[in-house]
Amino acid sequence: MARYTGPVCRLCRREGAKLYLKGDRCYTAKCGIDRRGYAPGQHGQGRKKQSEYGVQLREKQKARRIYGILETQFRNYFEKAENQKGVTGENLLRLLERRLDNVVYRLGFAGSRVEARQLVRHGHFTVNGKKVNIPSFLTKVGDIVEVAEKSRDNNRIKELADQAARKTPPAWLEVSADQFAGKVVAVPSREEIDVPIVEHLIVELYSR
């Protein structure tokens, strides 16, 4: 599958917001958007005011980049959210949050969603005791996500588990860092999803 392999700080600058694609580095003075808070490219500092469509498009692109999803897959998530009961935009964010790579990141077992995706793909995690190496796997309430037994001696995994013990996960998750495990205890509410996304703009874009 195609994926973006260029400098990720460029993506944050293009969206004009911190997307936290590099994990802890984004909280330091090395953050690209803090050093150069304008869009990348030759005309980055002279861009004109965006149209309504442009604002909606940028919001969709921002969501895609935060969760690391390609266009077709993102559209599929939207259609699934649209067919569910409730508010479409909130349904969309809940689906994205329940992805296994995002759950691993939220539990603190990865420094960024990119790292979480890589760890999942390499078979370092299990769900309810079964190995799952699909980052887009949708977790549900009651699922237990654990570091695979064979991976618990990995130095990076140990470091991340130590960090996870000092962090507070979202209320819809429980973490037992000493057990290398976490549990999905609820469906996340909109208030518990701390991403800088105005989801109704995405709904308006796809409703054109």
Long-range contacts (C-beta under 8 A, 24 or more apart in sequence): 1-70, 2-70, 3-68, 3-70, 7-32, 8-114, 9-33, 10-40, 11-65, 13-37, 13-38, 13-39, 13-40, 13-44, 14-39, 14-40, 14-61, 15-58, 15-61, 15-62, 15-65, 16-58, 17-62, 17-196, 18-196, 19-62, 19-65, 19-66, 19-196, 20-66, 20-112, 21-65, 21-66, 21-112, 21-113, 21-114, 22-112, 23-110, 23-111, 23-112, 23-115, 24-111, 53-205, 53-208, 55-201, 56-201, 56-202, 56-204, 56-205, 57-205, 59-197, 59-198, 59-199, 59-201, 59-202, 59-205, 60-201, 60-202, 60-205, 60-206, 62-196, 62-197, 63-92, 63-96, 63-195, 63-197, 63-199, 63-202, 66-113, 66-195, 66-197, 67-96, 67-99, 67-102, 67-113, 68-101, 68-113, 68-114, 68-117, 69-96, 73-136, 75-206, 78-202, 78-206, 88-203, 89-199, 89-200, 89-202, 89-203, 90-190, 90-199, 92-199, 92-202, 92-203, 93-188, 93-190, 93-193, 93-195, 93-197, 93-199, 94-187, 94-188, 94-193, 95-138, 97-188, 97-193, 98-138, 98-139, 98-140, 98-184, 98-187, 98-188, 99-135, 99-136, 99-137, 99-138, 99-139, 100-125, 100-127, 100-132, 100-134, 100-135, 100-136, 100-137, 100-138, 100-139, 100-145, 101-135, 101-136, 103-139, 103-145, 103-173, 103-182, 103-184, 104-145, 106-169, 106-170, 106-173, 107-145, 107-164, 107-169, 107-173, 107-175, 107-182, 108-160, 108-161, 108-163, 108-164, 108-165, 108-167, 108-169, 108-175, 108-177, 109-147, 109-157, 109-160, 109-161, 109-164, 109-180, 109-182, 110-160, 111-160, 111-163, 119-157, 123-148, 123-151, 124-148, 124-151, 124-154, 124-157, 125-151, 139-184, 140-184, 141-184, 141-185, 141-186, 141-187, 142-183, 142-184, 142-185, 143-183, 143-184, 144-181, 144-182, 144-183, 145-181, 145-182, 145-183, 145-184, 146-179, 146-180, 146-181, 146-182, 147-180, 147-181, 152-180, 170-194
